[in-house]
Amino acid sequence: MGKIFRKKTKKVTNIVMDKDNNFWGEEWRETRKELEQVGAVSGADKYTKDEGVFLALQVLHQKNPDLFRKVKIEIVTPKDDEPLSRTPGFFHIDEKKDADGHDLLVPTIMVSEMASKIDRERRKISIEQMAAKFGLRAEDLSDRFLRVFIFFHEVGHAQDYTTNYLEYDTPEHATNKWSDVYNKELRTLPLPGIMPSVAASCYNNSFGEPEAFLQHMIAHLQKYRPDFIKDYQDFSDQFRKKLESTTIGQLMVENEKAYRAMPSEAYADNFAADFIKQHHKELNLKELDK
């Protein structure tokens, strides 16, 4: 869940973790000190007010401190129209420049300062599959549980990148290979290149009108994945043909199921589920105490 931005990168020299000595609030003095020692956090003197994710960060650092040496955690205050206003976090590769102007790649988990409200209707299928991993029903899971799972899902993407790509290659080549794999998976979706969150946004903005929905999807691809599909007419024709035998709603359901089954997404889901099962007591996830 959440956003994962992958794109071809320019020549890079190294990965650098920014240091910021003014990050955690007073009640996190010890954790702040530990995290600053590995240079893994920044956030303009903010800390997340989301109690569940707040605790998840602490438990993650206790159980997997090595990840904080490879991945930066950045806490930000999202604007209403930004992805982080609707999800606890997302993982991406941040492109930066060092003091000498060299390009750098920094694996980064973005974390919202605020507790996001979970859109259960938009995430209905994902939540049902999430609950099934714990032998529960969707309605058994609190918003707090969902936010913690989504956070660890994004951590799973970071773990996948650092363990299966960065461990064996330069940052540039690792990121490009990672991008290629993910884009190949996205091309297999019923709505190629369109994540479920994007499909939902396009649907809402088009009020469900088929041609408007199609144009919103094309506009997204043109803006964020201009090299993803070369023939927009073919994309349009395939979409219209599918609507001859199904509805937009059913197509979106099929698209979300296929997205959740993508190997990259399954890896992140399984990482989150395994971590939570092992540490649910420390995370204070009472749903698993039953």
C-alpha positions as CSV (number, residue, x, y, z in Angstrom):
1,M,0.0,0.0,0.0
2,G,1.0,3.5,-0.2
3,K,3.1,5.1,-3.0
4,I,6.3,3.5,-4.4
5,F,8.1,5.7,-6.9
6,R,10.6,4.0,-9.1
7,K,12.3,5.6,-12.1
8,K,15.5,5.3,-14.1
9,T,18.3,7.1,-12.4
10,K,21.3,9.1,-13.4
11,K,24.9,8.3,-12.5
12,V,25.3,8.3,-8.8
13,T,28.3,8.1,-6.5
14,N,27.1,6.8,-3.1
15,I,24.2,6.6,-0.6
16,V,24.3,9.2,2.1
17,M,22.1,9.3,5.2
18,D,21.3,12.8,6.3
19,K,21.9,13.7,10.0
20,D,19.5,16.0,11.9
21,N,20.1,16.5,15.6
22,N,16.7,18.2,16.1
23,F,14.3,15.4,15.4
24,W,12.6,13.6,18.2
25,G,10.3,15.0,20.8
26,E,11.4,15.0,24.5
27,E,9.6,11.8,25.4
28,W,11.6,10.0,22.8
29,R,15.0,11.2,24.0
30,E,16.7,7.7,24.2
31,T,15.3,6.5,20.9
32,R,16.2,9.8,19.3
33,K,19.8,9.5,20.5
34,E,20.0,5.9,19.2
35,L,18.6,6.8,15.8
36,E,20.7,9.9,15.4
37,Q,23.8,7.8,16.1
38,V,23.1,5.9,12.8
39,G,22.0,9.1,11.0
40,A,18.8,7.6,9.9
41,V,16.1,10.1,10.7
42,S,15.1,13.7,9.9
43,G,11.9,15.7,10.2
44,A,12.4,19.3,11.1
45,D,12.0,18.6,14.9
46,K,8.8,16.7,14.3
47,Y,7.7,13.2,15.5
48,T,4.7,11.3,14.4
49,K,1.5,11.8,16.5
50,D,0.2,8.5,15.2
51,E,0.6,6.4,18.4
52,G,0.6,3.1,16.6
53,V,3.2,4.1,14.0
54,F,5.1,5.9,16.8
55,L,5.5,2.7,18.7
56,A,6.1,0.7,15.5
57,L,9.2,2.9,14.8
58,Q,10.6,2.2,18.2
59,V,10.0,-1.6,18.0
60,L,11.4,-1.7,14.4
61,H,14.6,0.0,15.6
62,Q,14.9,-2.4,18.5
63,K,14.4,-5.5,16.4
64,N,16.1,-4.5,13.1
65,P,18.6,-1.7,13.8
66,D,20.6,-2.6,10.7
67,L,17.8,-1.4,8.4
68,F,18.2,2.1,9.9
69,R,21.8,2.1,8.6
70,K,20.6,1.7,5.1
71,V,17.2,3.5,5.0
72,K,16.3,7.0,6.0
73,I,13.1,7.7,7.9
74,E,11.6,11.1,7.1
75,I,8.6,12.4,9.1
76,V,6.7,15.2,7.4
77,T,3.4,17.1,7.8
78,P,1.3,16.3,4.7
79,K,-0.9,18.7,2.9
80,D,-4.5,17.6,2.4
81,D,-4.0,16.7,-1.2
82,E,-0.8,14.7,-0.7
83,P,-0.6,10.9,-0.5
84,L,0.6,11.0,3.2
85,S,-2.7,12.6,4.2
86,R,-4.4,9.3,3.3
87,T,-1.8,6.7,4.3
88,P,0.7,6.3,7.2
89,G,3.7,6.2,4.9
90,F,5.3,5.1,1.6
91,F,8.7,4.0,0.4
92,H,10.7,5.6,-2.4
93,I,14.2,6.2,-3.6
94,D,15.0,9.9,-3.0
95,E,17.3,11.6,-5.5
96,K,19.5,14.2,-3.8
97,K,22.7,16.1,-4.4
98,D,25.6,16.3,-2.0
99,A,27.6,19.5,-1.2
100,D,29.6,19.0,-4.4
101,G,26.6,18.6,-6.6
102,H,26.9,14.8,-7.1
103,D,23.8,12.8,-7.5
104,L,22.8,10.6,-4.6
105,L,20.2,7.9,-4.1
106,V,18.7,7.6,-0.6
107,P,16.2,4.8,0.2
108,T,13.6,6.6,2.2
109,I,10.4,5.7,4.1
110,M,8.2,8.8,4.4
111,V,6.1,8.8,7.5
112,S,3.1,11.1,8.2
113,E,3.3,13.3,11.3
114,M,-0.4,12.9,11.7
115,A,-2.6,9.8,12.2
116,S,-4.2,9.2,8.8
117,K,-7.8,8.1,8.5
118,I,-8.1,4.8,6.7
119,D,-10.5,4.8,3.7
120,R,-12.0,1.3,4.3
121,E,-14.2,1.4,1.3
122,R,-11.3,2.1,-1.1
123,R,-9.1,-0.4,0.6
124,K,-11.8,-3.0,1.1
125,I,-10.1,-5.9,-0.8
126,S,-6.7,-5.1,0.6
127,I,-8.1,-5.0,4.2
128,E,-9.9,-8.3,3.7
129,Q,-6.7,-10.0,2.5
130,M,-4.7,-8.3,5.3
131,A,-7.1,-9.7,7.9
132,A,-7.0,-13.2,6.4
133,K,-3.3,-13.3,7.1
134,F,-4.1,-13.3,10.8
135,G,-7.2,-15.5,10.6
136,L,-9.4,-12.4,11.2
137,R,-12.2,-10.6,9.5
138,A,-11.8,-7.1,8.0
139,E,-14.2,-5.6,10.6
140,D,-12.0,-7.1,13.4
141,L,-9.1,-4.8,12.6
142,S,-9.0,-1.3,14.1
143,D,-7.7,1.7,12.1
144,R,-4.7,1.6,14.4
145,F,-3.9,-1.9,13.4
146,L,-4.4,-1.1,9.7
147,R,-2.0,1.9,9.9
148,V,0.7,-0.2,11.7
149,F,0.3,-2.9,9.0
150,I,0.6,-0.4,6.2
151,F,3.7,1.1,7.8
152,F,5.4,-2.3,8.1
153,H,4.3,-3.0,4.5
154,E,6.4,0.0,3.4
155,V,9.2,-1.2,5.6
156,G,8.9,-4.5,3.7
157,H,9.5,-2.7,0.4
158,A,12.6,-1.1,2.0
159,Q,13.8,-4.5,3.2
160,D,13.2,-6.0,-0.3
161,Y,15.2,-3.2,-2.0
162,T,18.2,-3.3,0.4
163,T,18.3,-7.1,0.8
164,N,17.6,-8.3,-2.7
165,Y,19.0,-5.5,-4.9
166,L,21.3,-3.1,-3.0
167,E,23.2,-5.9,-1.3
168,Y,24.5,-7.1,-4.6
169,D,25.0,-4.0,-6.7
170,T,25.7,-0.3,-6.8
171,P,22.9,2.1,-5.9
172,E,22.4,3.1,-9.5
173,H,22.2,-0.4,-10.9
174,A,20.2,-1.7,-7.9
175,T,17.6,1.0,-8.3
176,N,17.3,0.5,-12.1
177,K,16.9,-3.3,-11.7
178,W,14.3,-2.8,-8.9
179,S,12.4,-0.3,-11.2
180,D,12.5,-2.7,-14.1
181,V,11.1,-5.6,-12.0
182,Y,8.3,-3.5,-10.5
183,N,7.3,-1.9,-13.9
184,K,7.2,-5.4,-15.5
185,E,4.8,-6.5,-12.7
186,L,2.6,-3.4,-13.2
187,R,2.3,-4.1,-16.9
188,T,0.5,-7.4,-16.1
189,L,-2.4,-5.6,-14.4
190,P,-5.9,-5.5,-16.0
191,L,-5.3,-1.7,-15.9
192,P,-1.6,-1.7,-16.9
193,G,0.5,0.7,-14.9
194,I,-2.5,1.8,-12.7
195,M,-2.2,1.1,-9.0
196,P,-5.5,0.6,-7.1
197,S,-5.0,4.0,-5.3
198,V,-4.6,5.7,-8.6
199,A,-7.6,3.9,-10.1
200,A,-9.7,5.0,-7.1
201,S,-8.6,8.6,-7.5
202,C,-9.3,8.5,-11.3
203,Y,-12.7,7.0,-10.6
204,N,-13.6,9.7,-8.0
205,N,-12.4,12.5,-10.2
206,S,-14.4,11.2,-13.2
207,F,-17.6,10.4,-11.2
208,G,-17.4,7.0,-12.7
209,E,-18.0,8.1,-16.2
210,P,-16.0,5.6,-18.5
211,E,-14.4,8.0,-20.9
212,A,-13.5,10.5,-18.2
213,F,-12.1,7.7,-16.1
214,L,-10.0,6.6,-19.1
215,Q,-8.7,10.1,-19.7
216,H,-7.7,10.5,-16.1
217,M,-5.8,7.3,-16.2
218,I,-4.0,8.4,-19.4
219,A,-3.2,11.7,-17.8
220,H,-1.6,9.9,-14.9
221,L,0.5,7.7,-17.1
222,Q,1.6,10.7,-19.2
223,K,2.7,12.6,-16.1
224,Y,4.3,9.9,-13.9
225,R,5.2,7.1,-16.4
226,P,5.7,8.7,-19.8
227,D,7.8,5.8,-21.0
228,F,5.5,3.2,-19.6
229,I,3.2,2.7,-22.6
230,K,4.1,3.9,-26.0
231,D,0.6,3.6,-27.6
232,Y,-2.1,5.4,-25.6
233,Q,-4.6,4.5,-28.4
234,D,-4.0,0.8,-27.7
235,F,-4.4,1.4,-24.0
236,S,-7.7,3.1,-24.7
237,D,-8.9,0.4,-27.1
238,Q,-8.1,-2.4,-24.6
239,F,-9.9,-0.5,-21.9
240,R,-13.1,0.0,-24.0
241,K,-13.0,-3.6,-25.1
242,K,-12.9,-4.9,-21.5
243,L,-15.9,-2.7,-20.7
244,E,-17.9,-4.6,-23.2
245,S,-18.0,-7.6,-20.9
246,T,-17.6,-6.0,-17.4
247,T,-18.1,-2.9,-15.4
248,I,-15.6,-0.3,-14.2
249,G,-16.2,-1.4,-10.6
250,Q,-15.5,-5.1,-11.4
251,L,-12.4,-4.1,-13.4
252,M,-11.1,-2.1,-10.4
253,V,-11.7,-5.1,-8.2
254,E,-9.8,-7.4,-10.5
255,N,-7.0,-4.8,-10.8
256,E,-6.6,-4.6,-7.0
257,K,-6.5,-8.3,-6.6
258,A,-3.9,-8.6,-9.3
259,Y,-1.9,-5.8,-7.7
260,R,-1.9,-7.5,-4.3
261,A,-0.7,-10.7,-6.0
262,M,2.3,-9.0,-7.6
263,P,5.5,-10.5,-6.2
264,S,6.8,-7.1,-4.9
265,E,3.5,-6.4,-3.1
266,A,3.3,-10.0,-1.7
267,Y,6.8,-9.7,-0.4
268,A,5.9,-6.5,1.5
269,D,2.7,-7.9,2.8
270,N,4.4,-11.0,4.1
271,F,7.1,-9.0,5.7
272,A,4.5,-6.9,7.5
273,A,2.4,-9.9,8.6
274,D,5.4,-11.9,9.9
275,F,6.9,-8.9,11.8
276,I,3.5,-8.2,13.4
277,K,2.9,-11.8,14.4
278,Q,6.3,-12.0,16.1
279,H,6.0,-8.7,17.9
280,H,2.3,-7.9,18.3
281,K,2.6,-7.7,22.1
282,E,5.3,-5.0,21.9
283,L,3.2,-3.2,19.3
284,N,0.2,-3.4,21.6
285,L,-2.0,-4.9,18.8
286,K,-4.7,-6.4,21.0
287,E,-6.6,-7.9,18.0
288,L,-4.0,-10.7,18.1
289,D,-4.3,-11.4,21.8
290,K,-7.6,-13.2,21.3
